[in-house]
Amino acid sequence: MKKTKIRLFIGLISFVLYSFFIYAPIFPSISNNLWDELFTGTKPSLEKLINDYDKNPSKEYQKSDILKIIGIAWHNLGHLGQTGAGEKSFKYLEKASKLMSDDMEILAYMGSAETLKARDDWFPISKLMGVNSGASKIDKAIENDPDNVIVRLVRANNSLALPSFF
């Protein structure tokens, strides 16, 4: 019951922040339609977004932005329950991180993607190591950018999805 209330609260906060366009500073040039697809999309719309941007990258965005968009889309598919999405998300976000090493949002999403990879792993020790490594990446992102709302929301959503013994 308590977790349900916390999730509802986090969802409400996310909606309010989204409504006031706090997400927009990540990529100021991204259209509102893309934001809608990326953060509130369903499985089919996220899969379409991934296919569109992976096969035909838009000329209006830099390569690092496209890698970040695709990585976040795979991440969100992973949170919707798609097996293997965490690994794909991590791959794209890792490439984006090499191009934009100072972007703490990418690091936070990489950490969350690593916990998604751990969720899909079958070996318990690998699961534990993946969760610990992912959580430490998220913590590092928050240490380096403590005022970033998106990094904090990634951590909150990731923490709520973990079992209680973490």
Phi, psi and omega in degrees: 000317182294319179296324179297317178296320180295317179296320177297319179296314179298318178298318179295316178299316180300317180296316180297315179297319178298319181298327180266013173061037174289334178291334187303326182297344179300307177229091184301335184271357183281137182289158178297327179298320178295320177299317179300316180294318186289318188258343179233013185285160175268174179306309181299321181290323177292319178296321177295317178301315180299312180298317181298313184280334180283318184275323183230078181301137180290140180286342184280347181247150175286161181301319181297322178295318180295317177299320179293317179299312181294320179298317179293322178297315177297321178301313181294326174296321177298320178290338175277000173105004181286122179291138178088350182291327180298319179294317178294319177300313181301319181299312181291318181292328177295319176296317179296323180295326178293328179276329181228074186292342181267004181274106183284340176293320176297316180298319179295315178294325176298317178297317179293321177297325178293324175290328175293321175299318179296322178301321183276347180288153182262338185270123186303321180294319178296323177300311181298315180295321179295318179295315180297317180294317179296316180296324180291326175296317179296317178298320178296320179297320180289323176299319183280336181217071188293342182264002182280116184293321183295318178299318179293322177293323176299315180295318180297312180295322178294317181294322179293332182277346181280153173298159188294338182282359173267000000 
